[in-house]
Amino acid sequence: MPEKEKLKISAILLSGGQSKRMGRDKAFLKLGDKTFFRIIIEKLAIYSEQIIVSINKDKSLYISQLEDTDINPVFVKDKDSYAGPLNGIVSCIPYIKNQLVFIATCDTPLLNPRLIPFLSKKIKGYDAVIPVVNNKKQFLNTLYTKDALNIADKVYKEGKNSLYAWINELNINEVPEEELKQVDGSLWSYWSINRPEDYERLLNIWQKEHC
């Protein structure tokens, strides 16, 4: 496949969280001259045919970050404001055009976009591909089938607002660190910048690499 060829994949970018631990909206934190939101959506656009953004704020805040790009995502207001990632995912279901869905989160600006085609080769026969990093299953920044999202909707309607409750209903293909390192040697795609000290460390790393 030629480099940067679009895949029949829809990407959901979860940007509707409260960022309680950070104390300010993580989507609009800056790394260099771009926000996390801008950095991640540009990466998703490399391979994804469609991008859907789950939000709880006015969409003009996000559109302003994309004014000089040709990226035109669908913005979806969460059904239940600030009710967690499963709520955001379920809210996006009616807008999904493709059978494969990459679900990303706005607090991982070091996401390696090459994970998208890499994981797409591992989902056949499964509902989802679940990376395992530091012995922990990673439910975000990974790939699901649209049927898996329909199961998420069922789980959510049953009152189980938990990614764990959803994943337990799926037939998953776990991908170990050794395989993930083939495309992301540092595994920083799964480093969530949740707290001020995480952001400070990220900025220090960025400055050392770009000074």
C-alpha positions in Angstrom: 0.0 0.0 0.0 1.4 3.4 -0.9 2.4 5.6 2.1 -0.4 7.8 3.4 -3.1 6.1 1.4 -6.5 6.7 3.1 -8.1 3.5 4.5 -11.7 2.7 4.8 -11.6 3.6 8.5 -13.5 6.1 10.5 -11.7 7.8 13.4 -13.3 9.0 16.6 -11.4 11.6 18.6 -12.7 11.8 22.2 -12.4 15.5 23.1 -15.3 15.9 25.6 -13.7 15.2 28.9 -13.5 17.5 31.9 -9.7 17.2 32.3 -10.1 17.4 36.1 -6.6 16.1 36.9 -5.0 18.6 34.5 -7.1 21.5 35.7 -7.6 22.8 32.1 -8.8 21.4 28.9 -6.2 19.0 27.6 -7.4 19.3 24.0 -6.1 22.9 23.9 -2.8 22.4 25.6 0.1 23.3 23.3 3.1 21.3 22.1 5.2 23.6 20.0 2.9 25.9 18.1 0.0 23.5 17.9 -2.7 22.2 20.3 -3.0 18.6 21.2 -6.3 18.6 19.3 -4.7 19.9 16.2 -1.7 17.5 16.4 -3.8 14.4 16.9 -6.4 15.2 14.3 -3.7 15.9 11.7 -2.3 12.4 12.5 -5.7 10.8 12.2 -6.3 12.4 8.9 -3.2 10.7 7.4 -5.0 7.4 7.1 -8.6 7.8 8.2 -11.3 8.4 5.6 -13.6 10.0 8.1 -13.0 11.8 11.4 -15.7 12.3 14.1 -14.9 14.5 17.1 -16.8 13.9 20.4 -17.2 17.2 22.2 -19.0 19.0 25.1 -18.0 22.6 24.3 -19.0 24.8 21.4 -17.6 23.4 18.2 -16.3 26.8 17.1 -13.5 26.3 19.6 -12.3 23.3 17.7 -13.0 24.6 14.2 -10.8 27.6 15.0 -7.9 25.1 15.4 -8.4 23.9 11.8 -8.8 27.1 9.8 -5.7 26.6 7.7 -6.3 22.9 7.0 -8.5 20.9 4.7 -9.6 18.7 7.6 -13.4 18.8 7.9 -14.5 16.5 10.8 -18.0 15.8 12.0 -18.6 17.2 15.5 -20.9 15.3 17.8 -22.1 16.6 21.1 -22.1 13.8 23.8 -25.5 12.4 24.7 -24.7 12.9 28.4 -22.2 15.7 29.0 -19.0 14.6 30.8 -20.3 11.1 31.4 -17.1 9.4 30.3 -15.5 7.9 27.2 -18.1 5.2 26.5 -20.8 7.9 26.4 -18.7 9.8 23.9 -18.1 6.7 21.7 -21.8 5.7 21.7 -22.8 9.3 20.8 -20.8 9.0 17.6 -22.3 5.8 16.4 -25.0 7.2 14.1 -22.4 9.2 12.1 -19.9 6.3 11.4 -19.5 5.5 7.7 -17.0 2.7 7.8 -16.9 -0.8 9.2 -13.6 -0.1 11.0 -13.3 2.6 13.7 -10.1 3.9 15.3 -10.8 5.5 18.6 -8.3 8.1 19.8 -8.1 10.3 22.8 -7.1 14.0 22.9 -4.5 13.6 25.7 -1.9 11.5 23.7 -0.2 14.0 21.3 2.7 11.5 20.7 0.3 9.1 18.9 2.1 7.4 16.1 -0.3 7.3 13.1 1.3 4.3 11.6 -0.5 2.3 14.3 -3.7 2.7 12.2 -2.6 0.6 9.2 -0.6 -1.7 11.5 -3.6 -2.6 13.6 -6.0 -2.8 10.7 -4.0 -5.9 9.6 -4.8 -7.6 12.9 -8.5 -7.2 13.3 -9.9 -9.7 10.8 -12.0 -12.2 12.7 -12.1 -10.0 15.9 -14.3 -7.3 17.3 -11.3 -5.3 18.4 -7.5 -5.1 18.5 -6.3 -4.3 22.1 -2.7 -3.3 22.6 -1.1 -4.4 25.9 1.5 -2.0 27.3 3.1 -2.4 30.7 0.8 -5.4 31.2 -2.2 -3.1 30.9 -4.9 -3.3 28.1 -5.2 -0.1 26.2 -8.8 0.5 25.2 -8.1 3.8 23.4 -5.8 4.6 20.4 -6.8 1.4 18.9 -9.2 -0.2 16.4 -12.7 -1.6 16.6 -15.4 -2.9 14.2 -18.6 -1.0 13.9 -20.4 -4.1 15.2 -18.3 -3.7 18.4 -19.6 -0.2 18.8 -23.1 -1.5 18.5 -22.3 -3.7 21.4 -21.1 -0.6 23.2 -24.4 1.0 22.7 -26.2 -2.0 24.2 -23.9 -2.0 27.2 -24.4 1.7 27.7 -28.2 1.4 27.5 -28.0 -1.3 30.2 -26.4 1.3 32.5 -22.9 -0.1 32.4 -21.0 3.1 31.6 -17.5 1.5 31.6 -15.0 0.7 28.9 -14.2 -2.5 30.8 -17.8 -3.7 30.8 -17.8 -3.1 27.0 -14.5 -4.8 26.2 -15.6 -7.8 28.3 -18.4 -8.4 25.7 -16.0 -8.4 22.8 -13.8 -11.0 21.0 -10.5 -9.2 21.1 -7.0 -9.8 19.6 -4.4 -8.7 22.2 -1.3 -7.2 20.7 1.9 -7.4 22.9 4.5 -4.7 23.3 7.0 -6.5 21.2 4.7 -6.2 18.2 3.7 -2.6 18.9 7.3 -1.6 19.0 7.6 -2.5 15.3 5.8 0.8 14.6 6.2 2.7 17.8 9.5 1.9 19.5 8.9 4.2 22.5 5.2 3.2 22.9 4.5 6.9 23.6 1.3 6.5 21.6 -0.1 5.2 24.9 1.3 7.9 27.2 -1.7 10.0 28.4 -0.9 13.5 29.5 -3.3 13.6 32.4 -1.6 15.8 35.1 0.4 19.0 35.1 3.6 17.0 35.9 3.0 14.9 32.8 2.7 18.0 30.7 5.8 19.5 32.2 7.8 16.3 31.4 6.4 16.2 27.8 7.5 19.9 27.3 10.9 19.1 28.6 11.3 16.1 26.2 9.9 18.2 23.3 12.3 21.1 23.9 15.3 18.8 24.1 14.4 17.2 20.8 13.6 20.5 19.0 16.2 23.0 20.4 
